[in-house]
């Protein structure tokens, strides 16, 4: 797990390229303005995971899909899309 890094708005402006590269590698930045935390910068994968975790219906569908795979109740990609 990466430790959050705290950075001010001015530092974001002058180091944006490196900060974006770091977030792509898993770092998170807490962005401050006037010494107050104002925003968080994180990877798109982390945002997507948070959205999934916040959607209980989607989590239940994922859980059910995992159960279906364990019990063999699925059709492979190749078989589903095979041509008659």
C-alpha positions in Angstrom: 0.0 0.0 0.0 1.3 3.4 -1.0 1.4 6.2 1.5 -0.5 9.3 0.6 1.6 12.2 -0.3 0.5 15.8 0.6 1.2 18.5 -2.0 0.1 22.1 -2.4 -1.6 23.5 -5.5 1.6 25.4 -6.5 3.6 22.2 -6.4 1.0 20.5 -8.5 1.4 23.1 -11.2 5.2 22.8 -11.4 5.3 18.9 -11.1 2.2 17.8 -12.8 3.9 15.3 -15.2 5.7 13.4 -12.4 2.6 13.5 -10.1 0.5 12.0 -12.9 3.1 9.3 -13.5 3.2 8.5 -9.8 -0.6 8.2 -9.6 -0.5 5.8 -12.5 1.9 3.7 -10.4 -0.5 3.7 -7.4 0.5 6.8 -5.5 -2.2 9.0 -4.1 -1.9 12.7 -3.5 -3.8 14.9 -1.1 -3.9 18.3 -2.6 -3.9 21.3 -0.3 -4.8 24.9 -0.7 -3.8 27.4 2.0 -2.8 24.4 4.1 -6.2 22.8 4.0 -6.9 19.5 2.3 -9.1 20.2 -0.8 -8.9 17.2 -3.1 -7.4 13.8 -3.8 -5.6 12.7 -6.9 -5.5 8.9 -7.5 -5.3 6.4 -10.4 -8.3 5.7 -12.5 -8.2 2.1 -11.4 -8.6 3.1 -7.8 -11.5 5.4 -8.7 -13.2 2.6 -10.6 -12.7 0.2 -7.7 -14.3 2.7 -5.3 -17.3 3.1 -7.6 -17.7 -0.6 -7.7 -17.5 -1.0 -4.0 -20.1 1.8 -3.5 -22.6 -0.1 -5.8 -24.0 -2.9 -3.7 -26.1 -4.3 -6.6 -22.9 -4.6 -8.7 -21.0 -6.2 -5.9 -23.8 -8.8 -5.6 -23.6 -9.5 -9.3 -19.9 -10.0 -9.1 -20.3 -12.3 -6.1 -22.9 -14.3 -8.0 -20.7 -14.5 -11.1 -17.8 -15.8 -9.1 -20.1 -18.5 -7.6 -21.3 -19.4 -11.1 -17.8 -19.8 -12.3 -16.9 -22.0 -9.3 -19.9 -24.3 -10.0 -19.4 -24.4 -13.7 -22.5 -22.4 -14.6 -21.0 -20.4 -17.4 -20.3 -20.4 -21.2 -16.8 -19.7 -22.4 -16.2 -16.6 -24.5 -15.2 -18.8 -27.5 -18.3 -20.9 -27.3 -20.6 -17.9 -26.8 -19.3 -16.2 -29.9 -18.7 -19.3 -32.1 -20.3 -19.1 -35.5 -22.9 -21.6 -36.5 
